[in-house]
Amino acid sequence: MIKGKIHSYHTLTAIDGPGLRFLLFVQGCPLRCLYCHNPDSWLPCDFKEERTADEIFEIFDEYKKMCSGGITISGGEPLMQKEFLSELVHLFHCKGIHTAIDTAGSIPLDDSKQLIEDTDLFILDIKQSDEAKYRNLTGGDLHITLSNAKLLSDCGKKMWIRYVLVPGITDDIEDIKKEASIISELNGVEKVIVLPYSTLGRDKWKKLNYVYQLENTVPPSKELIELTRNIFKDANLPVSSGAS
């Protein structure tokens, strides 16, 4: 069995998929998002431990009665460890456990038919609708994320779409309208989650001696959050504020 590089795990989370869940963070991410909460998960070599899918299930089994909602795999970017992820999700799927992948969609999924089939829910971050701004924000390629979103839509997969609202970076009204237009063309979107920017990861950046470029950025106002939510609502999308 393939061993996955594990960052950490948490139990009894209620904001990362339906119900109370077991949340597994895996190591490694190709993006460098300016507001990242887990910059310590970027480098694949910095993993805390290695585990097989069977070993992860044994840990989950200890909390199964409490984590009745299932498992969510996050990161980092889970798709960086696609072979391990496929084994893990397949194992849980075969045991009748609800599976969710929390991803920025930054690794192509077109070679991952079984993984897509075994995953009950994709929690997909579409961080910006403008290609140049997306690259400045994440260092990544928006086209890959949008191609994955279209693929999941065509496969009839359930999706939650997350949009992090950052003043001065993702708060341009035309960009938000474009985002809403993109999402409205997808099938299977159960909710759009507007997440206000927070400084939760800032201390980690400092401990790692990384330059935190958003030092002077403040969380969005209630008015801006409501305006953003209304733009998505006007596109007939199911909107949620906060993380759930």
Disulfide bonds with the S-S distance in Angstrom:
none
